[in-house]
Amino acid sequence: MKIDDVLRTAKDAMAVERVYAEPIERDGTTLIGVAAVSGGGGGGGSETNGEGGSGAGFGLGAKPVGAFVIRDGNVRWQPAVDVNRLIGVVGAVVLAALIVGVRFVGRR
């Protein structure tokens, strides 16, 4: 794959359609899902003794962040809850509190 092809594919992948989903309408309520999209890429080439080579790559990641809810002409943002991240943060806070508590009791 040529570098131009990778760049074209990356540009297509990072389009707004990847961030905002197609609207879904049910019972007078419209939902538009939203995702955080990130990507990165790289490429290179070399020539040694008349032999050349090149390569390129691209990675793309997406994570849901919420949805716009449209009902009766009012728009409301409904954030998505990342349960795994929430559990990780709560666990880190509890662990830090335990460490501080043990150190505090140990000094008495």
C-alpha positions, 0 to 999 in steps of 0.5 A, spaced: 500 500 500 502 506 498 503 512 503 498 516 499 493 510 499 494 510 507 493 518 507 486 517 503 484 511 508 486 515 514 482 522 512 476 517 510 476 514 517 476 520 521 470 523 517 465 526 521 460 520 520 465 516 525 463 521 531 456 522 530 451 516 528 445 516 524 439 519 528 434 514 530 427 516 532 422 512 536 416 515 539 417 522 537 424 522 541 430 523 536 437 520 539 444 522 535 450 517 538 456 521 539 463 518 539 470 520 541 475 518 535 482 518 535 487 515 530 495 516 528 499 513 523 506 513 520 510 511 514 517 511 512 522 508 506 529 507 505 534 505 499 540 501 500 544 499 494 539 501 489 534 497 493 528 501 496 522 499 501 517 503 504 511 502 509 506 505 512 500 504 517 494 507 521 490 506 527 483 508 529 480 508 535 473 510 537 469 510 544 462 512 545 461 518 549 454 520 549 448 522 545 444 528 544 436 527 545 431 531 542 424 531 544 419 536 543 424 541 540 429 541 546 436 538 546 439 534 552 446 531 552 446 524 555 453 522 557 455 515 556 458 512 563 464 508 562 463 503 568 470 500 567 473 507 568 469 508 573 471 502 577 478 503 576 478 510 579 474 508 585 478 503 586 484 507 586 481 512 591 480 507 595 487 504 595 490 511 596 485 512 602 487 505 605 495 507 604 494 513 607 490 510 613 495 505 614 501 510 614 497 515 619 495 509 624 502 507 624 505 514 626 501 514 632 
